Amino acid sequence: MPWTLAFSFWSQISPQLCRDFPYLDQAAIRRFRGNLSALVEYIANTHELTCSEAAETLQDWLAFRAALLVPQVD
């Protein structure tokens, strides 16, 4: 799922993101307002990952997990 599409469904997918990444705080991720690089850095810092690892992990999550949480888009 592309980031722009994920952000348009952010209110539906962000709670699950916080459940799947247990060190994330829902209030904290709301502050990023669609800033992908800030979110990646936050995931990296809270989960002891490099930014590259966090970006890859988030991309995987968006592709596989988040895609199940939003209506199918043609």
MIRO-105072 format. One record per residue (C-alpha): residue in one letter; z, y, x. Coordinates in steps of 0.2 Angstrom, whole numbers, plus 5000, padded with zeros to 4 digits. Each point is the difference from the previous one (the first is absolute). Example, Ala and Ser with C-alpha at 12.3 -4.5 7.8 and 13.67 -1.06 7.14 Angstrom:
% residues 2
A503949785062 S499750175006 
***
This chain:
% residues 74
M500050005000 P499550175007 W501450125003 T499350134988 L500049874986 A501849945005 F500650185000 S499350034982 F501149854994 W501550055012 S501250004986 Q499649824995 I499949935018 S501450095010 P501549914992 Q499249845005 L499650075018 C501950045001 R500549824994 D498849925013 F500550115014 P501950004998 Y500450155012 L498950124990 D500850124989 Q499150054983 A500550185002 A499450015018 I498349934996 R499850134986 R500150145012 F498449945009 R498950054985 G498549905006 N500250035018 L499549835007 S500450035018 A501850064995 L500349844990 V499349895014 E501250095012 Y501549984988 I499649814998 A499949985019 N501650095003 T501049914986 H499449835004 E499950015019 L498149995001 T498750095010 C499050124990 S498549885003 E501049864993 A500650104985 A498350064996 E499349825000 T501449944990 L499850144987 Q498149964999 D500449824997 W501350044987 L498750124991 A498749875001 F501049854993 R501650064992 A499650174993 A498349944993 L500949894988 L501150144993 V498750114994 P498649984986 Q498449935007 V498850145004 D498149974999 
***
